[in-house]
């Protein structure tokens, strides 16, 4: 067997995306020297308190390319080395405000080490070494940022939850017809779920605050427009919209997106998508603008035909 035929058997040249997970623990503080103590407290809340607070960060690095003769996009030992030497080795058990010059607030170019600003700087430090297509940085399970390489734009996601009951039935149909379409979900007294809601917004990272938008304002919007009106309700009867619209997971996600789109613009960001998880097995995801996250990377499309 020739060398060419042998290597081709191992997928050489075919496109693939691989991911690598890494973790580090670090602290940070939101405090701008040009603001007074009262203004910092009003703007950043408890995050302005000295000496700062910490998180267990989780970083997901996505990389794309064609498989080599050994059936790999990249040698994972090299991937681990670059992530450790360029990122986690420099950040683990550090105070982020002082770890990297990008977060030196004594200079006009310095910005706060928010999740979205941090993931952008991580991209800038990794891209010379690895063919990155996307980065995701979890600050905690309910808050994360995605970065796709745009000079300033990033995606910020917050996760919340509510408990509600619903019944899947079209009022113009008979009970028998509804049960044929919706099965047990059409039973007259309904059933309940503990819903998880992920709200993703997109925007430019502010060069000083490091924020896509005011996180506290975003959380208040979601609480006021989603959690408060939906939590512990029978959606069909307690939420007027669902009196005539079947509250499937898809319709609930769409309604949440419709409710949030304009208010999110008012705080300076763009609603990107809403993901509603109804149960461990069922979820619906709707985009409020052209999809970007979790789509096939352009770099992968470029090698797919090889």
Secondary structure, DSSP 4 states (H G I P E B T S, - for coil): --HHHHHHTTTTT-EEEEEEEEEEEEEE----TTS-HHHHHHHHGGGGSTT-EEEEEEEEEEEEEE--TTS-SS-HHHHHHHHIIIIIHHHTTEEHHHHSGGG-TTSTT-----HHHHHHHHHHHHTTTS-EEEEEEEEETTEEEEE-S-SSEEEEEEEEEEEEEE----TTS-HHHHHHHHGGGG-TT-EEEEEEEEEEEEEEPPTTT--SS-HHHHHHHHIIIIIHHHTTEEHHHHSGGGGTS---HHHHHHHHHHHHHHHHHHTT-EEEEEEEEEETTEEEEEESSS--TTSPPHHHHHHHT-
